[in-house]
Amino acid sequence: MVSFELSEEQALLRDTCRDFALKVMRKQDRQSDESGEIPKEIVQQGHELGLTTGYLPEAYGGAGSELSAVNSVIVLEELAYGNLSMTLHILAPSLFNIPVMLYGGEEQKKKYFGMNKPDKFQGFTAALTEPAVRFDIEALKTTAYDAGDDFALNGEKAFVAIADSSLATLVFAKKGSGEGLAGIDGYILPAGAFAIKEREKNQGLRALKQFTISLDGSRVPKNEVLKLSGGFATLLARARTASTALTTGVCKAAYEYALNYSKERVAFGEPIASRQSIAFTLAEMATEVDAMRLMAWKSAWMLDKGMDAYKEAAMGKRYAADAAMFITRNATQILGGHGFVREHPVEMWYRDARSFAVSEFMAIV
């Protein structure tokens, strides 16, 4: 039987991340959205909390904490409740480190985990999504062909977080004419091994630096290939579970803000929360937030048990992405004209929520 009661350790983890989200991230979120820059001090504070390397073995400079998908979704929800762009920047190294930890060889772990520093944030990232109108993961256009001592990569990737400052990037590509998820492996490229195009200008996540990168002509030595042996489907399930948790955090923020506003906003002699149309909408928003949280917890629990959570993770991501638009749109509607004003954060959450429908590898548990 599954228990929904958090352990003492999980409750402490939740409270620590919520405190960081509210006292640090929220205070800077609007300035970062306007300027397009995340203060290095905030990223460093997140690193010092153990968010970037805490799960790495002590032998590689980590804290040796358990890699738990359930613990991760708790963290992701609380951080995204603070600010999504900052969360994705701070946790970008996990997109690289977790796949290497699960599938990498001993030499790869020593080399790349050894680059991490306990006292300083080190950038790592991964690249999956391609700049296509209909991006199909099972038919990647990015390819890797055997070129003797190394692999030659061809293709482009989009939405690559902090690509300009990462020490190494894990690029997912299919081998030759291999089809489906089973034909995808990871290829590790150091900084400078690919061309970085200009920074993307997106509707949401304006504080997060994202880039399109060109891999044409990039070479990867064969000892720098992360051989997934068909395990990419599991990585995808872990990433989609993470996406559902992130969506929950953003939607919880939008719902709570709209709820509090509706209790304080008085029109025609009474708070607008007493109006049936407003109250029913808020009730449905709360229901959707709880539903997506439970879906994230379920697929995370399955992953921790070593079960195949591919279907559950995909269902959760799709459900949450659709619900996010309902929740954030109605949050702006409940605020009325104030929902259009940048003084209130709901319009930012509405823009950020669009990213869940178009991005596939934002974080990983």
Secondary structure, DSSP 8 states (H G I E B T S, - for coil): ----S--HHHHHHHHHHHHHIIIIIHHHHHHHHHHT---HHHHHHHHHTTTTTTTS-GGGTS------HHHHHHHHHHHHHH-HHHHHHHTHHHHHHHHHHHH--HHHHHHHHTT-BTTB---EEEE---S-TT--GGG-S-EEEE-SSEEEEE-EEEEEETTTT-SEEEEEEEETT--SGGGEEEEEEETTSSEEEEE---SS-TTS-EEEEE-TTEEEEGGGEE--TTTHHHHHHHHHHHHHHHHHHHHHHHHHHHHHHHHH-EETTEEGGGSHHHHHHHHHHHHHHHHHHHHHHHHHHHHHTT---HHHHHHHHHHHHHHHHHHHHHHHHHTGGGGGSTTSTHHHHHHHHTHHHH-S-S---
